[in-house]
Structure formats: C-alpha cells, structure tokens
Amino acid sequence: MKSNVGGIDKVARIVVGVVLLGCAFAGIGAPWTYVGIVPLATGLLGWCPLYPVLGCSTCKKDE
C-alpha cells in the first residue's frame, strides 16, 4: 500500500472521523455517525482505497 492521502486531507479525515465517532458514542445524531471509522482509519493509515480507482492522490509527488 503506497500512501495516497497526505497533508490537509489526512488531518481533515482524522478530525471528521473523531467528531463523527464522538457523536455516535455520545448518542448525538443518527446511527450513521459510526461511519466515522472510515475517514479516521484512512487518515491514520494514509491510504484511501477509493483513490486508486479514481486515479488521484493528495500526497506530494517526488521529483
């Protein structure tokens, strides 16, 4: 797995994931807030399985 999530994208995914999971565990919002595990995991791992399918990456390219 080559890293394809970088920079602000990684931070945003982690923040969104933590907020959604916090809402889920606090009982705020619908049960779909447990989906927060997905952006949290992709942010922590630095790899998104959808990016290769779409042919994109937010990591800086080495020259």
ABEGO torsion letter per residue (X at the ends): XBBABBEAAAAAAAAAAAAAAAAAAAGBEBAAAAAAAAAAAAAAAGBBAAAAAAGBBABBBBX
